[in-house]
Amino acid sequence: MKAFEFKPKLYTALKNYSKELFMADLMAGIIVGIVALPLAIAFGIASGVSPEKGIITAIIAGFIISLLGGSKVQIGGPTGAFIVIIYGIIQQYGEAGLIVATLMAGVILILLGIFKLGAVIKFIPYPIIVGFTSGIAVTIFTTQIADIFGLSFGGEKVPGDFVGKWIIYFRHFDTVNWWNTAVSIASIFIIAITPKFSKKIPGSLIAIIVVTVAVYLMKMYGGINCIDTIGDRFSIKAELPDAVMPALNWEAIKNLFPVAITIAVLGAIESLLSATVADGVIGDKHDSNTELIAQGVANMATPLFGGIPATGAIARTMANINNGGKSPVAGIVHAVVLLLILLLLMPLAQYIPMGCLAGVLVVVSYNMSGWRVFRALMKNPKSDVTVLLITFFLTVIFDLTIAIEVGLVIACVLFMRRVMETTEISVIKDEIDPNAESDITTSEEHLIIPKGVEVYEINGPYFFGIATKFEEVMAQLGDRPKVRIIRMRKVPFIDSTGIHNLESLCKMSQKEKITIVLSGVNEKVHNVLEKSGFYELLGKDNICPNINVALEKAKQLL
C-alpha cells in the first residue's frame, strides 16, 4: 500500500509561479472576497451567531483551506448546509457546545484524511446527497419566514424543529410587517436580474448595497422606522477576537459526538464534491486526503476565534474559476480582502436590513434545492426513490444527523440486497455443456456428472448476505449425494460468514459421509480460505483447479 503523503497544492503551484499568474489570482481573490461578504454575514446570522462570526469563519477557514488544501481553486468558508446543524446545536448546547462539536469534527476530518478515506466519502449514494441537500434548502427557507414577513412573536421563543416553526408562524401571521416583505421581494428581484447585466459582481452584493441605501434614506427622510436592520439585533465588533480554548469535559464530548460526526461527514462531502466539480472545469485532479486534512485544521482553528463550521463552497469556488483564479493564492487573497473589510467597513453592516439578508438566503436555498435533479431522481428505481424521500423528510422534519445515519443504513441494506440478487446458486446433476461456459462456441464434449455427484455453481460474491441462500438451495434438494463439488470460479471474494458457512457445510457433510470438493477457487479467495484454516478441515486433496480435475477426483472418491 502506498504511504500517505501530505502535499498541499499551494507548494506545487508556487514552483512555477509568475507575475502573470499572481495578477490573475489577485483579481480573482478580490472579486471572490466581495462575493463571499454578504453570504458570510447571512450564514452567520441564520446560524444563530453574530454577523462578524460568519466573516471570521470565512477569513480563517478560507486562508487555511487555501494554504493546506489539495485543490488549486477551492474556496473555503461557511456554507448554507451547516445553518440547520449550527442553529440546532446552539439551541441545545449554546455557543460553547458549538465550539466543542466543531473542534471534534476537525479532528475527525484530519483522521479521515490520514487514513486515506477521502475516496470512500465519494461513494456515498447520490440520492442521499440530493435528499439531504434539498431538505437543508427547505429548512433554510423555513428559518427565513420570520424575517421575510417581519413577524413578531411577543417574546415567545421560536422552536428549533420544522413543524414547530410553521405552527408559531401561522399563529402570529397577523403581525406581518409588509415593509419587511417589500424589502425581501426587492432583494430577491435584484439578485435574479443582476446576471443579465453583470457576470462579475454578485447580485447579492448589489441587492445589499441598493436595498440598504434605500432603507436608510426611507428612515432618514420618510420616517419609516419599522424595518429591522442588523444593528437593531446585534452589536458588531470590527476586530479579530483573541483565541480562546473552550473547557472540555467528557460529558460534553460524549453528547456532542454524533453531531460532530454529522458536521465532519457533511463537510467532507461538500468539500470533495466542490473540488470534484472544480476539477472538471479546470482539467486538474485534487488530492482528496490532503483536502480533508486542510478542512480538519480549518475546523479546529475557526472555533477558537468564535467561528462556525466551514467547508469548501461550490458557489465561491466557481466564482474563483470564472474570474481567472489559477492557484490557492486566489483563496488566500480572498481571505485577506475579507479581513480588510472586517477591520475597516464592518460598522456599516449594521444598516443592512434583515429582510434583505432573508432574501439572499431564499435565493441560496432555491439554488441549493436542486429541484430539477430531485424531480429527475423520482423516475429512478424504487430503491433510489425510497432513499431519496426518506433522507429528505428526515432532514426536514427531524434533523440532519438522523437523516444521514438512517439514509446510509438504508442505502447499505439496499446495496446488499442488490448484491444478493446478483449472486446466483445453481445445481447441476447430469452434464455440463462447455459451449454454455462462455460466449465462444467450442467443440468440446459435454462433461458427464457421475451418479452420486452434485455440482453447485456459485456465481457472485460469497458473503454474509448469501450464505443462507446456499443452505436453502441444499435443503430444497433434500438428497444425499456421495460427493458435492462447489464451483467457485466466479466468486470474486468471500467474507468470514461465507467461510463459517462453508465450514458448517463441511462438518455436516462429513457426518453424513459426503465429501466436499472445491473447484476453480481464484487466488484471492484461495488465500483467505487458507489463512482461515478451512483447508485443514477440507483436506488439500479436495481442492481442484478446474471442473475437469474436480470431476476426476469425484470419480476416484466414488
C-alpha positions in Angstrom: 0.0 0.0 0.0 1.3 3.4 -0.9 2.2 5.6 2.1 0.2 8.7 2.7 1.7 11.9 1.5 0.5 15.3 2.6 1.1 17.6 -0.4 -0.8 20.9 -0.4 -1.4 22.3 -3.9 0.0 25.7 -2.9 3.5 24.4 -2.6 3.4 22.7 -6.0 1.7 25.7 -7.6 4.4 28.1 -6.3 7.2 26.1 -8.1 6.4 27.7 -11.5 4.7 30.8 -10.2 4.9 34.0 -12.2 3.8 37.7 -12.1 1.0 37.0 -14.6 -0.4 34.1 -12.5 -0.2 36.4 -9.4 -2.2 39.2 -11.1 -4.9 36.7 -12.2 -5.1 35.3 -8.7 -5.2 38.8 -7.2 -8.1 39.9 -9.3 -10.0 36.6 -8.7 -9.3 36.8 -5.0 -10.6 40.3 -4.7 -13.9 39.5 -6.5 -14.4 36.3 -4.6 -13.8 38.2 -1.3 -16.6 40.6 -2.3 -18.8 37.7 -3.4 -18.2 35.9 0.0 -19.0 39.0 2.1 -22.9 39.0 2.0 -23.0 35.2 2.2 -20.8 35.1 5.2 -22.9 37.7 7.1 -26.1 35.9 6.1 -24.9 32.5 7.1 -23.6 33.8 10.4 -26.9 35.4 11.4 -29.0 32.5 10.1 -26.9 30.1 12.1 -27.7 31.9 15.3 -24.4 33.8 15.8 -23.4 37.4 15.3 -22.7 38.6 11.7 -19.0 39.1 12.2 -18.5 35.5 13.2 -19.6 34.4 9.7 -16.9 36.7 8.3 -14.3 35.5 10.8 -15.0 31.9 9.7 -14.6 32.9 6.0 -11.3 34.6 6.8 -9.6 31.9 9.0 -11.1 28.8 7.3 -10.6 30.4 3.8 -7.0 31.1 4.5 -6.2 27.7 6.0 -8.0 25.7 3.3 -6.2 27.5 0.5 -2.8 27.2 2.4 -3.0 23.5 3.1 -5.7 22.2 0.7 -5.5 19.6 -2.0 -7.3 21.6 -4.7 -5.9 24.5 -6.8 -9.1 26.6 -6.7 -11.1 25.5 -3.7 -12.6 28.4 -1.7 -13.5 27.6 1.9 -15.8 29.2 4.4 -19.2 29.0 6.0 -22.0 27.4 3.8 -25.7 27.1 3.8 -25.6 23.4 4.5 -24.4 24.0 8.1 -27.1 26.5 9.1 -29.5 23.9 10.3 -27.0 22.0 12.3 -25.4 25.0 13.9 -28.7 26.5 14.8 -29.8 23.3 16.5 -26.5 22.9 18.4 -26.7 26.5 19.7 -30.4 26.0 20.8 -29.5 22.8 22.7 -25.9 23.3 23.9 -25.2 27.0 23.4 -22.1 28.5 21.6 -19.8 26.6 23.9 -21.3 23.4 22.7 -20.8 24.5 19.1 -17.1 25.2 19.7 -16.6 21.7 21.1 -18.5 20.0 18.3 -16.6 21.9 15.6 -13.3 21.1 17.2 -14.2 17.4 17.3 -15.4 17.5 13.7 -12.0 19.0 12.8 -10.2 16.1 14.4 -12.5 13.5 12.6 -11.8 15.2 9.3 -8.0 15.1 9.9 -8.3 11.4 10.7 -10.3 10.7 7.6 -7.5 12.3 5.6 -4.7 10.5 7.4 -6.4 7.1 7.0 -6.9 7.9 3.3 -10.7 7.7 3.4 -11.2 10.6 1.0 -12.1 8.3 -1.8 -14.7 6.4 0.4 -16.6 9.6 1.0 -17.2 9.9 -2.7 -19.1 6.5 -2.6 -22.0 7.9 -0.6 -25.1 7.3 -2.8 -26.2 10.2 -4.9 -29.9 10.0 -3.7 -28.7 10.6 -0.1 -26.7 13.7 -1.1 -29.6 15.1 -3.1 -32.1 14.2 -0.3 -30.4 16.0 2.5 -29.3 18.9 0.3 -32.9 19.5 -0.8 -34.0 19.0 2.8 -31.5 21.6 4.0 -32.7 24.0 1.4 -36.3 23.7 2.6 -35.2 24.1 6.2 -33.1 27.3 5.4 -36.2 28.7 3.6 -38.3 27.9 6.7 -35.9 29.7 9.0 -36.2 32.9 7.0 -40.0 33.2 7.0 -40.0 35.4 10.2 -37.6 37.9 8.6 -39.3 37.9 5.2 -42.6 38.8 6.8 -41.2 40.7 9.8 -43.2 38.6 12.2 -43.3 39.5 15.9 -43.7 36.7 18.4 -44.1 38.8 21.6 -41.1 37.3 23.3 -42.2 33.7 22.5 -39.2 31.5 21.6 -39.2 30.1 18.1 -38.9 26.3 18.2 -35.9 24.7 16.5 -37.9 22.0 14.7 -39.6 22.4 11.3 -43.2 21.7 12.4 -42.9 23.9 15.5 -41.7 26.8 13.4 -44.6 26.7 11.0 -47.1 26.4 13.9 -45.7 29.6 15.5 -45.6 31.4 12.1 -49.3 30.7 11.4 -50.2 31.7 15.0 -48.5 35.0 14.7 -49.1 35.8 11.0 -51.4 38.7 11.9 -48.2 40.6 12.9 -46.9 40.8 9.4 -44.7 43.9 8.6 -45.3 44.5 4.9 -42.4 46.9 4.7 -40.1 44.0 5.6 -41.8 41.8 2.9 -41.3 44.5 0.3 -37.6 44.7 1.2 -37.2 40.9 0.8 -39.0 40.8 -2.5 -37.0 43.7 -3.8 -33.7 41.9 -2.8 -34.8 38.7 -4.5 -35.7 40.6 -7.6 -32.4 42.4 -7.8 -30.4 39.1 -7.3 -32.5 37.5 -10.0 -32.0 40.2 -12.7 -28.3 41.0 -11.9 -26.8 38.2 -14.1 -28.5 39.8 -17.1 -26.4 42.9 -16.6 -23.3 41.8 -14.7 -21.5 38.4 -14.6 -18.7 39.6 -12.4 -20.4 41.5 -9.5 -22.7 39.2 -7.4 -26.4 40.0 -7.3 -26.4 39.5 -3.5 -23.8 42.3 -3.1 -25.7 44.7 -5.4 -29.0 43.9 -3.6 -27.5 44.6 -0.2 -26.0 47.9 -1.2 -29.1 49.2 -3.1 -31.6 48.0 -0.6 -29.6 49.2 2.4 -29.2 52.7 0.9 -32.9 52.8 0.1 -34.0 51.7 3.6 -31.5 54.2 5.2 -33.0 57.0 3.1 -36.5 56.0 3.9 -35.7 56.1 7.6 -33.9 59.5 7.4 -36.3 61.3 5.1 -39.5 59.2 5.0 -39.9 58.5 8.7 -40.2 54.7 8.1 -38.6 53.1 11.2 -40.3 49.7 11.2 -37.8 47.9 9.1 -35.4 45.8 11.2 -31.7 46.0 10.5 -28.7 44.1 11.7 -27.9 46.9 14.1 -31.3 46.5 15.8 -30.4 43.0 16.8 -26.6 42.7 17.0 -23.7 44.8 18.3 -20.9 44.4 15.7 -17.2 44.2 16.6 -14.9 45.1 13.8 -11.9 43.1 15.0 -10.5 39.6 15.1 -11.1 38.2 18.7 -8.4 36.5 20.7 -8.2 32.8 20.5 -9.9 31.1 23.5 -9.7 27.4 24.2 -13.0 26.0 25.4 -13.4 24.0 28.6 -13.6 20.3 27.6 -15.3 17.6 29.6 -16.1 14.0 28.9 -19.9 14.5 29.2 -19.9 17.3 26.6 -17.7 15.3 24.2 -19.9 12.2 24.6 -23.2 14.1 24.0 -21.8 16.1 21.0 -20.0 13.2 19.3 -22.9 12.3 16.9 -23.3 15.9 16.0 -19.5 16.2 15.3 -19.7 13.2 13.0 -22.5 14.9 11.1 -20.5 18.1 10.7 -17.5 16.1 9.6 -19.3 13.9 7.1 -21.3 16.9 5.7 -18.1 19.0 5.5 -16.2 16.1 3.8 -19.0 15.5 1.2 -19.4 19.2 0.4 -15.7 20.0 0.1 -14.9 16.9 -2.0 -18.0 17.5 -4.2 -16.9 21.1 -4.7 -13.3 20.0 -5.5 -14.5 17.4 -8.0 -16.8 19.9 -9.8 -13.8 22.3 -10.0 -11.6 19.5 -11.4 -14.0 19.0 -14.2 -13.9 22.7 -15.1 -10.1 23.4 -14.9 -8.9 19.9 -16.0 -7.0 19.2 -12.8 -7.1 16.5 -10.1 -7.4 17.3 -6.5 -5.9 15.3 -3.6 -8.9 14.3 -1.6 -7.0 13.2 1.6 -4.9 16.4 1.7 -8.1 18.4 1.2 -9.8 16.6 4.2 -6.8 17.4 6.4 -6.9 21.0 5.4 -10.7 21.1 6.2 -10.0 19.5 9.5 -7.3 22.0 10.5 -9.6 24.8 9.4 -12.4 23.5 11.6 -10.1 23.2 14.6 -8.8 26.7 14.2 -12.0 28.7 13.5 -14.0 27.8 16.7 -11.1 29.1 18.8 -11.9 32.6 17.4 -15.6 32.1 17.8 -16.1 30.9 14.2 -18.6 28.3 12.9 -18.0 25.1 10.9 -16.6 25.6 7.4 -16.1 23.6 4.2 -15.4 24.0 0.5 -18.1 26.3 -1.0 -19.2 25.3 -4.6 -20.6 28.8 -5.5 -17.5 30.7 -4.4 -15.1 28.1 -5.9 -16.9 28.5 -9.3 -16.7 32.3 -8.9 -13.0 31.9 -8.4 -12.6 29.8 -11.5 -14.8 32.1 -13.6 -12.9 35.2 -12.6 -9.5 33.7 -13.5 -8.2 32.1 -10.3 -5.3 29.8 -11.1 -3.8 28.7 -7.8 -4.5 28.6 -4.0 -3.1 32.2 -3.8 -6.5 33.4 -5.0 -8.1 31.9 -1.9 -5.5 33.5 0.3 -6.2 36.9 -1.3 -10.0 36.4 -0.8 -9.3 35.8 3.0 -7.1 39.0 3.2 -9.9 41.0 1.4 -12.4 39.8 3.9 -10.1 40.7 6.8 -9.7 44.3 5.5 -13.5 44.6 5.1 -14.0 43.3 8.7 -11.5 45.8 10.1 -12.4 48.8 8.0 -16.0 48.6 6.8 -17.8 46.2 9.2 -19.6 49.0 11.2 -21.6 49.8 8.0 -23.1 46.3 8.2 -25.4 47.5 11.0 -27.5 49.3 8.4 -28.3 46.2 6.3 -32.0 45.2 6.6 -32.8 41.8 8.0 -35.3 41.3 5.2 -32.6 41.9 2.7 -30.4 39.1 4.2 -33.6 36.9 4.3 -33.9 37.5 0.5 -30.3 36.5 -0.1 -30.9 33.2 1.8 -34.1 32.5 0.0 -32.1 32.6 -3.3 -29.4 30.4 -1.7 -32.0 27.9 -0.6 -33.6 27.9 -4.1 -30.2 27.2 -5.8 -29.4 24.6 -3.2 -32.7 22.8 -3.5 -31.8 21.2 -6.9 -35.5 20.6 -7.5 -34.9 19.6 -11.2 -32.4 16.9 -10.1 -34.8 15.8 -7.3 -37.7 15.5 -9.9 -35.4 13.5 -12.3 -34.4 11.1 -9.5 -38.1 10.4 -8.8 -38.1 8.5 -12.1 -35.3 6.2 -10.9 -35.7 2.6 -9.4 -37.9 2.4 -6.3 -35.0 1.7 -4.0 -33.3 5.0 -5.0 -36.6 6.9 -4.7 -37.1 5.4 -1.2 -33.6 6.5 0.0 -34.1 10.0 -1.5 -37.5 10.6 0.1 -36.6 9.1 3.5 -33.4 11.2 3.6 -35.3 14.4 2.5 -38.2 14.0 5.0 -35.9 13.1 7.9 -33.8 16.1 7.2 -36.8 18.5 7.1 -38.9 17.0 9.9 -36.2 15.8 12.3 -32.5 16.8 11.7 -29.6 16.2 9.5 -27.8 13.8 12.0 -30.7 11.4 11.9 -31.2 11.8 8.1 -27.5 10.9 7.3 -27.4 8.0 9.7 -30.7 6.4 8.6 -30.1 7.3 4.9 -26.7 5.5 5.0 -28.2 2.4 6.8 -31.0 2.2 4.2 -28.6 2.6 1.3 -26.3 -0.1 2.7 -29.2 -2.5 3.2 -30.5 -1.9 -0.4 -27.0 -2.3 -1.7 -26.6 -5.6 0.0 -29.9 -6.7 -1.4 -28.8 -5.8 -4.9 -25.6 -7.8 -4.4 -27.6 -10.7 -3.1 -29.8 -10.5 -6.2 -26.7 -10.6 -8.5 -25.3 -13.8 -6.8 -26.8 -17.0 -8.2 -26.5 -20.5 -6.9 -27.4 -23.3 -9.4 -27.3 -27.1 -9.1 -26.1 -29.3 -12.0 -26.8 -33.1 -11.7 -26.5 -34.5 -15.2 -23.9 -32.9 -17.5 -22.0 -29.7 -18.1 -22.1 -28.1 -21.5 -18.7 -26.4 -22.3 -20.5 -24.4 -25.0 -22.6 -22.7 -22.4 -19.5 -21.8 -20.3 -18.5 -18.8 -22.4 -19.6 -16.7 -25.4 -17.2 -18.6 -27.7 -18.5 -21.8 -29.3 -16.2 -24.8 -28.6 -16.2 -28.3 -29.9 -15.6 -29.9 -26.6 -17.7 -32.8 -25.5 -20.2 -32.5 -22.7 -18.8 -33.3 -19.2 -20.9 -36.1 -17.7 -21.5 -35.8 -14.0 -21.3 -39.3 -12.4 -24.3 -40.6 -10.4 -23.9 -39.7 -6.7 -22.3 -36.4 -7.5 -23.8 -32.9 -7.4 -22.2 -29.8 -8.8 -23.1 -26.4 -7.1 -22.2 -23.3 -9.1 -21.8 -20.1 -7.2 -21.9 -17.0 -9.4 -21.1 -13.8 -7.4 -19.6 -12.7 -4.1 -20.0 -15.2 -1.2 -20.7 -13.0 1.8 -23.0 -13.0 4.8 -26.0 -11.9 2.8 -25.8 -15.0 0.5 -24.5 -17.7 2.9 -28.0 -18.7 4.0 -29.1 -18.8 0.3 -26.7 -21.7 -0.2 -28.2 -23.6 2.7 -31.7 -23.0 1.4 -30.8 -24.5 -2.1 -29.4 -27.7 -0.4 -32.4 -28.0 1.9 -34.8 -27.8 -1.1 -33.0 -30.7 -2.8 -33.1 -32.9 0.3 -31.0 -35.7 -1.2 -27.6 -37.1 -0.1 -25.0 -37.4 -2.8 -21.7 -39.0 -2.1 -19.7 -36.0 -3.5 -20.6 -32.3 -3.6 -18.5 -30.3 -6.0 -18.7 -26.5 -5.3 -17.6 -24.4 -8.3 -16.2 -21.1 -7.1 -14.5 -19.8 -10.3 -17.0 -16.8 -10.4 -16.7 -15.9 -6.7 -14.7 -12.7 -6.5 -14.5 -12.6 -2.7 -15.6 -14.4 0.5 -16.1 -13.0 4.0 -16.0 -14.5 7.4 -19.7 -15.5 7.3 -19.2 -17.2 4.0 -16.2 -19.1 5.5 -18.2 -20.1 8.5 -21.0 -21.3 6.2 -18.5 -23.5 4.3 -17.1 -24.9 7.5 -20.6 -25.8 8.7 -21.4 -27.4 5.4 -18.1 -29.4 5.5 -18.6 -30.6 9.1 -22.3 -31.5 8.4 -21.3 -33.4 5.2 -18.5 -35.3 7.0 -21.1 -36.6 9.5 -23.3 -37.7 6.6 -20.3 -39.3 4.8 -20.4 -36.8 2.0 -17.2 -35.4 0.6 -16.9 -31.7 -0.4 -14.7 -30.8 -3.4 -13.9 -27.2 -4.3 -13.3 -26.3 -7.9 -11.7 -23.2 -9.6 -11.1 -21.1 -6.5 -9.4 -17.8 -7.5 -6.2 -16.7 -5.9 -7.7 -14.0 -3.6 -10.4 -16.4 -2.2 -7.8 -19.2 -2.0 -5.6 -17.1 0.2 -8.5 -16.1 2.5 -9.6 -19.8 2.9 -6.0 -20.9 3.5 -5.4 -18.3 6.3 -8.7 -19.2 8.0 -7.6 -22.8 8.3 -10.5 -24.1 6.3 -8.3 -26.3 4.1 -7.1 -28.2 7.1 -10.8 -29.2 7.7 -11.5 -29.9 4.0 -8.2 -31.5 3.1 -5.9 -30.1 0.4 -6.5 -33.1 -1.9 -10.1 -31.9 -2.3 -9.1 -28.5 -3.8 -9.1 -28.7 -7.6 -8.0 -26.0 -10.2 -11.0 -26.6 -12.6 -14.1 -28.7 -13.1 -12.4 -31.4 -15.2 -10.0 -32.2 -12.3 -12.8 -32.0 -9.8 -15.0 -34.5 -11.7 -12.0 -36.9 -12.0 -11.5 -36.5 -8.2 -15.2 -37.3 -7.7 -14.9 -40.5 -9.8 -12.0 -41.6 -7.6 -14.0 -41.0 -4.4 -16.9 -42.9 -5.7 
